[in-house]
Amino acid sequence: MLDNQPRGTICIEDIEMGMTRYIRKVVTDKDIEMFAEVSTDRNPVHLDDAYAQDTIFEGRIAHGMLTAGLISAVIGEQLPGHGTIYMSQNLKFLAPVRPGDLVYAEVKVTDIVIDKRRVKLECKCEVEGKKVLVGEAMVMAPSRKFD
């Protein structure tokens, strides 16, 4: 299940402080398996029920970067959207995401430097209202001047 806002592009000239966009996605076993395949991160805490049961998580968890990828999806598809260039991202992982969890991923504009096309975004992911990831991104937004 994926619930998100309309896709597209918001040019630097139209971005406003406090502007927010989000997606909601259920993280599935297939997502975790595909991420392991693409990333080559086959840590058994993500893939092996028996192994993961004996960890501090007491069960399998999604890759942290899979969860962080939902932030990238909001940035690349919605705010600013298509044509955005990632410049930096910091992340803090606060709690695990498990198979079947509905993740709410949100970005919010906290600073804009129009002449450099820079946008600073506060980033967070939540499961059932509990923050599982927080961070901040800096991106270069598209501009109508370059269309």
C-alpha positions in Angstrom: 0.0 0.0 0.0 1.3 3.4 -0.9 -0.5 6.7 -0.1 1.1 9.8 -1.3 0.4 13.3 -2.5 0.5 14.3 -6.2 3.8 13.9 -7.9 5.6 16.5 -9.9 7.9 19.5 -9.4 7.8 22.6 -7.2 10.4 25.1 -8.5 12.5 27.1 -6.2 10.5 30.2 -7.1 7.4 28.6 -5.6 8.8 26.9 -2.5 7.7 28.4 0.8 8.9 28.1 4.4 6.9 25.4 6.3 5.8 23.7 3.1 5.3 20.0 3.8 4.9 16.8 1.8 4.6 13.1 2.7 4.0 9.5 1.7 2.7 6.6 3.6 3.9 3.1 2.7 3.5 -0.4 4.2 7.0 -2.0 4.3 6.6 -5.6 3.1 8.7 -8.7 3.2 9.2 -8.3 -0.6 10.5 -4.7 -0.1 13.1 -6.0 2.4 14.1 -8.8 0.2 14.4 -6.5 -2.8 16.4 -4.0 -0.9 18.8 -6.7 0.3 19.2 -7.8 -3.3 19.9 -4.3 -4.6 22.1 -3.1 -1.8 23.8 -6.5 -1.2 23.1 -6.0 2.6 22.0 -9.5 3.5 22.4 -9.0 7.3 20.3 -11.8 8.8 18.5 -9.4 11.2 16.6 -8.4 8.1 16.1 -11.8 6.4 16.2 -14.6 8.9 13.4 -15.0 11.4 15.2 -17.4 13.7 18.4 -15.3 13.8 16.5 -12.0 14.3 14.5 -13.5 17.2 17.6 -13.7 19.3 18.6 -10.1 18.7 17.7 -7.0 20.8 14.9 -6.4 18.2 13.3 -9.9 18.9 12.3 -10.2 15.3 13.2 -9.1 11.8 13.5 -5.4 10.9 13.7 -3.4 7.7 17.0 -2.0 6.6 17.4 1.5 8.0 18.3 2.8 4.6 15.1 1.3 3.1 13.2 3.5 5.6 15.4 6.5 4.7 14.7 5.8 1.0 11.1 6.9 1.7 12.4 10.4 2.5 14.3 10.3 -0.8 11.0 9.4 -2.5 9.2 12.4 -1.0 12.0 14.7 -2.0 12.4 13.3 -5.6 8.7 13.0 -6.4 7.0 15.8 -4.4 9.1 18.5 -2.6 10.8 19.8 -4.5 10.2 16.9 -6.9 11.5 15.9 -10.3 14.9 17.5 -11.1 15.9 17.9 -7.5 19.6 17.2 -6.7 20.5 15.8 -3.3 23.4 17.6 -1.7 23.4 16.2 1.8 21.4 14.1 4.3 21.9 13.4 8.0 19.8 10.7 9.7 19.2 9.4 13.2 17.5 6.1 13.6 15.3 6.0 16.7 13.4 2.8 16.4 13.1 -0.2 14.1 10.7 -0.6 11.3 9.2 -4.1 11.0 7.7 -6.0 8.1 4.1 -4.9 7.8 4.6 -1.5 9.4 2.9 1.5 7.8 5.6 4.2 7.6 4.7 7.9 7.3 7.6 9.8 5.8 7.5 13.6 5.7 9.7 16.5 4.7 9.2 20.1 5.7 11.0 23.2 4.3 13.0 24.9 7.1 15.3 27.2 5.0 15.5 28.5 1.4 18.4 30.2 -0.4 16.7 31.2 -3.7 19.8 32.5 -5.5 21.6 29.2 -4.9 18.5 27.1 -5.4 19.1 25.5 -2.0 16.4 24.1 0.2 16.9 22.7 3.7 14.3 20.1 4.7 13.5 18.6 8.1 12.9 14.9 7.6 11.0 12.3 9.7 9.5 8.9 9.5 6.9 7.6 11.9 5.2 4.3 12.6 1.9 4.6 14.5 2.8 8.2 15.5 6.2 7.2 16.9 9.3 8.7 15.3 11.5 6.0 13.9 13.9 8.3 11.9 14.7 12.0 12.0 17.1 14.1 10.0 17.8 17.0 7.7 18.4 17.2 4.0 19.9 19.9 1.8 18.8 19.8 -1.8 19.2 21.9 -5.0 15.7 22.6 -6.3 14.7 22.9 -10.0 14.1 26.4 -11.3 11.9 27.8 -14.1 14.9 29.8 -15.3 16.5 26.5 -16.5 13.4 25.0 -18.2 
